[in-house]
Amino acid sequence: MLAEVEEEYAEAIVAADKNIQHTLHKYSRGEAEERVRSCSYLPGYYLDLANILPEMDDINGMTQSYDIFDIRKVLTYLVGKKVLDKYPDEGPGSDELKKLIDAHRDDMNKEYQQATSAASIKTSLHEYSSMRQSAE
């Protein structure tokens, strides 16, 4: 999904540089936040990214839409944030412990990706439906 965001951003930049009349796709707040969330390269961001975009209201109080520049700005901000890594202090055995921590983190990342994949969610919903039907 990141590639799609970068491609859309590049097209918008080229159009702006050449003064080409280019209609930017407008996203609702929910759509824009989904574009940010779907960029799975964000390490350590398993928090709810809802409300990561600033609320933009026009003078009438109506929620304004977002474009690719807004989405790219948020992604750039998130990539620039440092993820806190807790490692043991330097000393005997610390290198091995760091490797174990990194391996555990990789396992957690894989498990998270599996758990949030569309196939996993569909399977879970099917299992839940089956359980409810058998309980009734």
C-alpha positions as a Markdown table, in Angstrom:
| # | Residue | x | y | z |
|---|---|---|---|---|
| 1 | Met | 0.0 | 0.0 | 0.0 |
| 2 | Leu | 2.9 | 2.3 | 0.6 |
| 3 | Ala | 3.9 | 2.0 | -3.0 |
| 4 | Glu | 0.4 | 3.2 | -4.1 |
| 5 | Val | 0.7 | 6.2 | -1.7 |
| 6 | Glu | 4.1 | 7.1 | -3.0 |
| 7 | Glu | 3.0 | 6.7 | -6.6 |
| 8 | Glu | -0.1 | 9.0 | -6.1 |
| 9 | Tyr | 2.2 | 11.5 | -4.3 |
| 10 | Ala | 4.7 | 11.5 | -7.1 |
| 11 | Glu | 2.0 | 12.0 | -9.7 |
| 12 | Ala | 0.7 | 15.0 | -7.7 |
| 13 | Ile | 4.2 | 16.5 | -7.4 |
| 14 | Val | 4.8 | 16.1 | -11.2 |
| 15 | Ala | 1.5 | 17.7 | -12.0 |
| 16 | Ala | 2.2 | 20.6 | -9.6 |
| 17 | Asp | 5.7 | 21.1 | -11.0 |
| 18 | Lys | 4.4 | 21.3 | -14.6 |
| 19 | Asn | 1.4 | 23.4 | -13.7 |
| 20 | Ile | -0.9 | 20.7 | -15.1 |
| 21 | Gln | -4.5 | 20.9 | -14.0 |
| 22 | His | -4.6 | 17.8 | -11.8 |
| 23 | Thr | -7.5 | 16.9 | -9.7 |
| 24 | Leu | -6.3 | 15.5 | -6.4 |
| 25 | His | -8.4 | 12.6 | -5.0 |
| 26 | Lys | -10.2 | 13.8 | -1.9 |
| 27 | Tyr | -10.4 | 11.4 | 1.0 |
| 28 | Ser | -12.8 | 11.5 | 3.9 |
| 29 | Arg | -11.1 | 11.4 | 7.3 |
| 30 | Gly | -11.8 | 7.6 | 7.7 |
| 31 | Glu | -10.4 | 6.9 | 4.2 |
| 32 | Ala | -7.3 | 8.9 | 4.8 |
| 33 | Glu | -6.7 | 7.2 | 8.2 |
| 34 | Glu | -7.2 | 3.8 | 6.6 |
| 35 | Arg | -4.5 | 4.7 | 3.9 |
| 36 | Val | -2.1 | 5.5 | 6.8 |
| 37 | Arg | -3.0 | 2.3 | 8.7 |
| 38 | Ser | -2.6 | 0.1 | 5.6 |
| 39 | Cys | 1.1 | 1.1 | 5.2 |
| 40 | Ser | 2.3 | -1.9 | 7.2 |
| 41 | Tyr | 5.9 | -0.8 | 7.2 |
| 42 | Leu | 5.4 | 1.3 | 10.2 |
| 43 | Pro | 7.5 | -0.6 | 12.8 |
| 44 | Gly | 6.1 | -0.7 | 16.3 |
| 45 | Tyr | 2.8 | 1.0 | 15.5 |
| 46 | Tyr | 0.2 | -1.4 | 16.8 |
| 47 | Leu | -1.6 | 1.4 | 18.5 |
| 48 | Asp | -4.8 | 2.6 | 17.2 |
| 49 | Leu | -4.0 | 5.2 | 14.6 |
| 50 | Ala | -7.5 | 6.7 | 14.6 |
| 51 | Asn | -7.4 | 10.5 | 14.9 |
| 52 | Ile | -3.9 | 10.7 | 13.7 |
| 53 | Leu | -4.9 | 13.2 | 11.1 |
| 54 | Pro | -5.6 | 16.8 | 12.3 |
| 55 | Glu | -9.3 | 17.7 | 12.3 |
| 56 | Met | -9.9 | 20.2 | 9.5 |
| 57 | Asp | -13.1 | 22.1 | 9.5 |
| 58 | Asp | -14.1 | 24.9 | 7.1 |
| 59 | Ile | -15.6 | 28.2 | 8.2 |
| 60 | Asn | -19.1 | 26.6 | 8.2 |
| 61 | Gly | -17.9 | 23.8 | 10.6 |
| 62 | Met | -18.1 | 21.1 | 7.9 |
| 63 | Thr | -15.3 | 18.5 | 7.9 |
| 64 | Gln | -12.9 | 19.1 | 5.0 |
| 65 | Ser | -11.5 | 16.3 | 3.0 |
| 66 | Tyr | -7.8 | 15.2 | 2.9 |
| 67 | Asp | -5.6 | 14.7 | -0.1 |
| 68 | Ile | -2.4 | 12.7 | -0.7 |
| 69 | Phe | -0.2 | 15.5 | 0.7 |
| 70 | Asp | -2.0 | 15.2 | 4.0 |
| 71 | Ile | -1.5 | 11.4 | 4.0 |
| 72 | Arg | 2.1 | 11.7 | 3.1 |
| 73 | Lys | 2.8 | 14.2 | 5.8 |
| 74 | Val | 1.4 | 11.9 | 8.4 |
| 75 | Leu | 3.4 | 8.9 | 7.1 |
| 76 | Thr | 6.6 | 11.0 | 7.1 |
| 77 | Tyr | 5.9 | 12.1 | 10.7 |
| 78 | Leu | 5.3 | 8.5 | 11.8 |
| 79 | Val | 8.4 | 7.1 | 10.1 |
| 80 | Gly | 10.5 | 9.9 | 11.7 |
| 81 | Lys | 9.3 | 8.9 | 15.2 |
| 82 | Lys | 11.7 | 6.7 | 17.1 |
| 83 | Val | 10.4 | 3.5 | 18.5 |
| 84 | Leu | 11.6 | 2.9 | 22.0 |
| 85 | Asp | 13.7 | -0.3 | 22.2 |
| 86 | Lys | 14.5 | -1.6 | 25.6 |
| 87 | Tyr | 17.7 | -3.6 | 25.6 |
| 88 | Pro | 19.8 | -4.8 | 28.6 |
| 89 | Asp | 22.8 | -2.8 | 29.6 |
| 90 | Glu | 26.1 | -3.7 | 28.0 |
| 91 | Gly | 27.9 | -6.6 | 29.8 |
| 92 | Pro | 28.4 | -10.3 | 29.7 |
| 93 | Gly | 25.6 | -12.0 | 27.7 |
| 94 | Ser | 24.0 | -8.8 | 26.6 |
| 95 | Asp | 24.5 | -9.5 | 22.9 |
| 96 | Glu | 22.8 | -12.9 | 23.1 |
| 97 | Leu | 19.9 | -11.3 | 25.1 |
| 98 | Lys | 19.6 | -8.6 | 22.4 |
| 99 | Lys | 19.3 | -11.3 | 19.7 |
| 100 | Leu | 16.6 | -13.0 | 21.8 |
| 101 | Ile | 14.7 | -9.8 | 22.2 |
| 102 | Asp | 14.9 | -9.1 | 18.4 |
| 103 | Ala | 13.7 | -12.6 | 17.6 |
| 104 | His | 10.8 | -12.2 | 20.0 |
| 105 | Arg | 9.9 | -8.9 | 18.4 |
| 106 | Asp | 10.0 | -10.4 | 14.9 |
| 107 | Asp | 7.7 | -13.2 | 16.1 |
| 108 | Met | 5.3 | -10.7 | 17.6 |
| 109 | Asn | 5.3 | -8.7 | 14.3 |
| 110 | Lys | 4.5 | -11.9 | 12.3 |
| 111 | Glu | 1.8 | -12.9 | 14.7 |
| 112 | Tyr | 0.3 | -9.4 | 14.6 |
| 113 | Gln | 0.4 | -9.4 | 10.8 |
| 114 | Gln | -1.3 | -12.8 | 10.7 |
| 115 | Ala | -3.9 | -11.8 | 13.3 |
| 116 | Thr | -4.9 | -8.6 | 11.4 |
| 117 | Ser | -4.9 | -10.2 | 7.9 |
| 118 | Ala | -8.2 | -10.3 | 6.1 |
| 119 | Ala | -8.0 | -14.1 | 5.9 |
| 120 | Ser | -7.6 | -14.4 | 9.7 |
| 121 | Ile | -10.4 | -12.1 | 10.4 |
| 122 | Lys | -12.7 | -13.9 | 8.0 |
| 123 | Thr | -11.8 | -17.3 | 9.6 |
| 124 | Ser | -12.4 | -15.9 | 13.1 |
| 125 | Leu | -15.8 | -14.6 | 12.1 |
| 126 | His | -16.7 | -18.0 | 10.6 |
| 127 | Glu | -15.5 | -19.8 | 13.8 |
| 128 | Tyr | -17.5 | -17.4 | 15.9 |
| 129 | Ser | -20.7 | -17.9 | 13.8 |
| 130 | Ser | -20.3 | -21.6 | 14.1 |
| 131 | Met | -19.9 | -21.5 | 17.8 |
| 132 | Arg | -23.0 | -19.3 | 18.2 |
| 133 | Gln | -25.0 | -21.7 | 16.1 |
| 134 | Ser | -23.9 | -24.8 | 18.0 |
| 135 | Ala | -24.6 | -23.0 | 21.3 |
| 136 | Glu | -28.2 | -22.3 | 20.3 |
